[in-house]
């Protein structure tokens, strides 16, 4: 029978075996449990919140919008018709016209007259004399002077000619040189124009004074 070996008094007694070390999660159960709960809440919230998002329709492509706009034809409003202006009637020979205090009626025209007056006292035309015979009535309530020099003749070329008062004097009965006409009275007068030999009278501008607007009488 073997005898036990006596222990060596110089040897260090053996240390007891260390107990196995538990994991971090085992040692911190409270924190582990709390973290698991928080993670679960986050996951549930994420899954639940996804269904509450409001969907937004994607904008239609630009070419689709343009196509829809082009497909709808523009409605054009009918153009407004211009208002018809009343026809303007031009007075002619024999038609009474009025300007200011006078009413004029051109009774006749003599064109192509080369000389006025007699052999001793008279005047030759530079071109041709045109004698305009007219009736002049004072339609106002005051006396007014009828003066041939206030009248104008327009030829077919649009040229405006003044009256020749000095030639009218040789007519003797022209009655168109500063002839005062009382209200309601009328005179038969003649206004003389010296126009080119090849000119054709087209119209007259008759005035009760040099400052009036005048009225047109067609004689062409």
C-alpha positions as CSV (number, residue, x, y, z in Angstrom):
1,X,0.0,0.0,0.0
2,X,1.4,3.2,-1.1
3,X,2.0,6.0,1.4
4,X,0.8,9.6,0.7
5,X,3.5,11.9,-0.3
6,X,4.0,14.6,2.2
7,X,3.4,18.1,1.0
8,X,6.4,20.3,0.2
9,X,6.5,23.0,2.8
10,X,8.1,25.4,0.3
11,X,5.4,25.1,-2.4
12,X,2.6,27.6,-2.8
13,X,-0.8,26.3,-2.0
14,X,-2.8,25.9,-5.2
15,X,-5.4,28.8,-5.8
16,X,-9.0,27.7,-6.0
17,X,-10.4,27.6,-9.6
18,X,-12.1,30.9,-10.7
19,X,-15.8,30.9,-11.1
20,X,-17.0,31.2,-14.7
21,X,-17.7,34.9,-15.7
22,X,-21.2,35.7,-16.7
23,X,-22.0,37.7,-19.9
24,X,-22.8,41.4,-19.9
25,X,-26.5,40.8,-20.7
26,X,-26.7,38.4,-17.8
27,X,-25.2,40.9,-15.4
28,X,-27.4,43.8,-16.7
29,X,-30.8,42.2,-17.0
30,X,-32.7,45.4,-16.3
31,X,-30.9,47.4,-19.0
32,X,-31.2,44.6,-21.4
33,X,-34.9,44.3,-20.8
34,X,-35.4,48.1,-21.1
35,X,-33.4,48.2,-24.4
36,X,-35.5,45.3,-25.8
37,X,-38.7,47.2,-25.0
38,X,-37.5,50.4,-26.6
39,X,-36.4,48.5,-29.7
40,X,-39.8,46.9,-29.9
41,X,-41.6,50.2,-29.6
42,X,-39.4,51.7,-32.4
43,X,-40.2,48.8,-34.7
44,X,-43.9,48.9,-34.0
45,X,-44.0,52.7,-34.5
46,X,-42.1,52.4,-37.9
47,X,-44.5,49.7,-39.1
48,X,-47.6,51.5,-38.0
49,X,-46.5,55.0,-39.2
50,X,-45.9,53.7,-42.8
51,X,-49.6,53.4,-43.4
52,X,-50.4,56.9,-42.3
53,X,-48.3,58.7,-44.9
54,X,-50.3,60.7,-47.4
55,X,-49.5,59.7,-50.9
56,X,-48.8,62.6,-53.4
57,X,-49.6,62.1,-57.0
58,X,-46.6,62.6,-59.3
59,X,-46.9,65.7,-61.5
60,X,-48.0,65.0,-65.1
61,X,-45.1,65.1,-67.6
62,X,-44.6,68.5,-69.3
63,X,-45.4,67.1,-72.7
64,X,-48.7,65.7,-71.6
65,X,-49.8,69.1,-70.2
66,X,-48.8,70.8,-73.4
67,X,-50.6,68.2,-75.4
68,X,-53.8,68.7,-73.4
69,X,-53.5,72.5,-73.8
70,X,-52.9,72.2,-77.5
71,X,-55.9,69.8,-77.9
72,X,-58.3,72.5,-76.7
73,X,-58.9,74.9,-79.6
74,X,-58.9,78.6,-78.7
75,X,-62.3,80.2,-79.0
76,X,-62.0,83.3,-81.1
77,X,-64.5,86.1,-80.4
78,X,-66.1,87.6,-83.5
79,X,-64.5,90.9,-84.4
80,X,-66.7,93.8,-83.7
81,X,-67.9,95.4,-86.9
82,X,-67.0,99.1,-87.2
83,X,-69.9,101.5,-86.7
84,X,-71.1,102.8,-89.9
85,X,-70.5,106.5,-90.3
86,X,-73.4,108.5,-91.7
87,X,-72.9,109.4,-95.3
88,X,-71.8,112.9,-95.9
89,X,-73.7,114.6,-98.6
90,X,-71.8,117.4,-100.4
91,X,-73.9,120.3,-101.4
92,X,-73.8,121.4,-105.0
93,X,-75.0,124.2,-107.3
94,X,-78.5,125.3,-106.3
95,X,-78.3,123.8,-102.7
96,X,-78.5,126.3,-99.8
97,X,-75.7,126.0,-97.3
98,X,-75.0,127.9,-94.1
99,X,-71.9,129.3,-92.5
100,X,-72.2,131.6,-89.5
101,X,-74.8,134.3,-90.1
102,X,-75.1,133.7,-93.9
103,X,-77.0,131.2,-96.1
104,X,-75.3,130.8,-99.5
105,X,-76.8,129.4,-102.7
106,X,-74.5,129.1,-105.7
107,X,-76.7,129.7,-108.7
108,X,-74.2,129.4,-111.6
109,X,-70.5,129.5,-112.6
110,X,-68.9,131.0,-115.7
111,X,-65.4,129.7,-116.5
112,X,-62.9,130.7,-119.2
113,X,-63.5,134.4,-119.1
114,X,-60.5,136.3,-120.4
115,X,-61.5,139.9,-119.6
116,X,-63.9,141.7,-117.3
117,X,-65.2,145.3,-117.7
118,X,-65.4,147.3,-120.9
119,X,-62.8,148.4,-123.4
120,X,-61.9,151.5,-121.4
121,X,-62.0,150.2,-117.9
122,X,-61.4,146.5,-117.3
123,X,-58.9,143.9,-116.4
124,X,-57.4,140.9,-118.3
125,X,-57.1,137.6,-116.6
126,X,-53.6,136.2,-115.8
127,X,-55.1,132.8,-116.7
128,X,-58.8,132.7,-116.8
129,X,-61.5,134.4,-114.8
130,X,-64.1,132.1,-113.1
131,X,-67.3,134.0,-112.1
132,X,-69.3,132.5,-109.3
133,X,-72.9,133.8,-109.0
134,X,-74.6,133.3,-105.7
135,X,-77.4,134.4,-103.4
136,X,-76.4,135.5,-99.9
137,X,-79.0,135.8,-97.1
138,X,-78.4,137.1,-93.6
139,X,-79.9,134.5,-91.3
140,X,-78.6,136.2,-88.1
141,X,-80.0,138.9,-85.9
142,X,-77.4,141.6,-86.7
143,X,-76.0,143.2,-89.8
144,X,-73.1,141.3,-91.4
145,X,-70.7,142.3,-94.2
146,X,-70.5,140.0,-97.2
147,X,-66.9,140.1,-98.6
148,X,-65.9,138.2,-101.7
149,X,-62.2,138.1,-100.5
150,X,-63.2,135.7,-97.7
151,X,-64.3,133.0,-100.3
152,X,-62.0,130.3,-101.8
153,X,-62.0,128.1,-104.9
154,X,-60.3,124.7,-105.0
155,X,-59.4,123.3,-108.4
156,X,-59.3,119.6,-109.5
157,X,-55.6,119.4,-108.6
158,X,-56.4,120.4,-105.0
159,X,-55.0,123.9,-105.3
160,X,-56.7,126.7,-103.4
161,X,-57.3,130.0,-105.1
162,X,-58.2,133.4,-103.5
163,X,-60.9,135.7,-105.0
164,X,-59.8,138.6,-107.2
165,X,-61.6,141.6,-105.6
166,X,-60.1,144.1,-108.0
167,X,-61.5,142.3,-111.0
168,X,-65.0,142.1,-109.4
169,X,-65.1,145.9,-109.2
170,X,-65.2,146.1,-113.0
171,X,-68.4,144.0,-113.1
172,X,-70.4,146.9,-111.7
173,X,-73.0,144.7,-110.1
174,X,-70.8,142.2,-108.3
175,X,-72.2,143.2,-104.9
176,X,-69.3,141.3,-103.3
177,X,-67.1,144.0,-101.9
178,X,-67.8,144.7,-98.2
179,X,-71.6,144.6,-98.9
180,X,-73.4,145.0,-95.6
181,X,-76.5,142.8,-95.4
182,X,-79.1,143.4,-92.7
183,X,-80.9,140.5,-90.9
184,X,-83.4,138.7,-93.2
185,X,-82.1,140.5,-96.4
186,X,-80.5,138.9,-99.4
187,X,-78.2,140.0,-102.2
188,X,-77.3,138.6,-105.5
189,X,-73.5,138.7,-105.8
190,X,-70.7,137.6,-108.0
191,X,-67.2,136.4,-106.7
192,X,-64.4,136.4,-109.3
193,X,-61.4,134.1,-109.3
194,X,-58.4,134.3,-111.6
195,X,-57.2,130.7,-112.0
196,X,-54.7,129.0,-114.5
197,X,-56.0,128.5,-118.0
198,X,-55.9,124.7,-117.7
199,X,-57.4,124.6,-114.2
200,X,-60.9,123.1,-113.6
201,X,-63.0,124.3,-110.6
202,X,-63.8,121.5,-108.2
203,X,-65.4,123.1,-105.1
204,X,-65.9,126.4,-103.3
205,X,-65.2,127.2,-99.6
206,X,-67.8,129.8,-98.6
207,X,-67.4,131.9,-95.4
208,X,-69.5,134.5,-93.6
209,X,-66.1,136.1,-92.6
210,X,-62.4,135.4,-92.9
211,X,-62.5,133.9,-89.4
212,X,-65.4,131.4,-89.9
213,X,-65.0,127.7,-90.4
214,X,-66.6,127.8,-93.9
215,X,-68.8,125.4,-95.8
216,X,-68.0,123.4,-99.0
217,X,-70.0,123.4,-102.2
218,X,-69.1,121.0,-105.0
219,X,-69.0,122.6,-108.5
220,X,-66.9,120.0,-110.4
